[in-house]
Amino acid sequence: MTKEIFGKMFGDKGYINKVLADLLFDDGLQLITAVRRNMKEKALSNEEKLLLRKRSVIETVNDVLKNIYQVEHTRHRSIADFILNIMGAICSLLFFS
């Protein structure tokens, strides 16, 4: 049984790569990034523009969890382990806030 991942993935300008975008699109993921100054403007929906701006908020929360609450980046072998690690980080954030 294969698990299909689909949806939109938001990244910064460092992820701009046609080969990567095509590879992800073939797997069902749409890579959305901001454009560089020397690039043509991409047609993005208002929702995509909003979510691209909210990416920095998510990265700030991740930074707090990693640095202040010392949640280490681990190599998860299952989705359940990943979710358990995130839930532990959120619990420690709530406990110490």
C-alpha positions in Angstrom: 0.0 0.0 0.0 1.5 3.3 -1.0 0.6 6.6 0.6 0.0 9.5 -1.7 1.1 12.9 -0.6 -0.6 15.8 -2.3 -1.0 19.6 -1.8 1.0 22.7 -1.8 4.5 23.2 -0.4 5.8 26.7 0.4 9.5 27.5 0.4 11.8 30.4 0.3 13.8 31.6 -2.7 16.5 29.0 -2.0 14.2 26.2 -3.2 13.7 27.7 -6.7 14.7 24.8 -8.9 12.8 23.7 -12.0 14.0 20.1 -11.7 12.9 19.9 -8.0 9.5 21.6 -8.8 8.8 19.1 -11.6 9.8 16.1 -9.4 7.5 17.2 -6.6 4.7 18.0 -9.0 5.0 14.4 -10.4 4.5 13.2 -6.8 1.5 15.4 -6.3 3.1 18.4 -4.5 3.0 21.9 -5.9 6.1 23.9 -4.9 5.3 27.6 -4.3 8.1 30.1 -3.8 8.6 33.8 -4.0 10.3 35.0 -7.1 13.8 36.5 -7.4 14.3 40.0 -8.9 15.6 38.6 -12.2 12.5 36.3 -12.7 9.1 36.8 -14.3 6.3 37.3 -11.8 4.3 34.1 -11.2 0.5 34.1 -11.2 -0.4 33.2 -7.6 -3.8 33.2 -6.1 -4.5 35.5 -3.1 -4.6 32.4 -0.8 -1.2 31.3 -2.0 0.3 34.8 -1.5 -1.1 34.9 2.0 0.2 31.5 2.9 3.6 32.4 1.5 3.8 35.4 3.8 2.6 33.3 6.8 5.6 30.9 6.2 7.8 33.2 8.3 5.5 32.9 11.3 5.7 29.1 11.1 9.5 29.2 10.9 9.6 31.5 14.0 7.5 29.0 16.0 9.8 26.2 14.8 12.9 28.2 15.8 11.4 28.8 19.3 10.7 25.1 19.7 14.2 24.1 18.6 16.3 26.7 20.4 14.4 27.7 23.5 12.7 24.4 24.3 15.6 22.3 23.0 13.6 20.1 20.7 16.2 18.4 18.6 15.8 17.5 15.0 15.4 13.8 14.8 15.2 11.3 12.0 11.7 9.8 12.3 11.0 6.4 11.0 7.3 6.8 11.1 4.6 9.5 11.0 3.5 8.5 14.5 7.0 9.2 15.9 7.1 12.5 14.2 3.7 13.5 15.6 4.7 12.3 19.1 7.8 14.5 19.0 5.9 17.5 17.8 3.2 17.0 20.5 5.9 16.8 23.2 7.4 20.0 21.9 4.1 21.8 22.0 3.4 20.4 25.5 6.7 21.8 26.8 6.0 25.1 25.1 2.6 25.3 26.9 4.1 24.1 30.2 6.9 26.7 30.3 4.8 29.6 28.9 
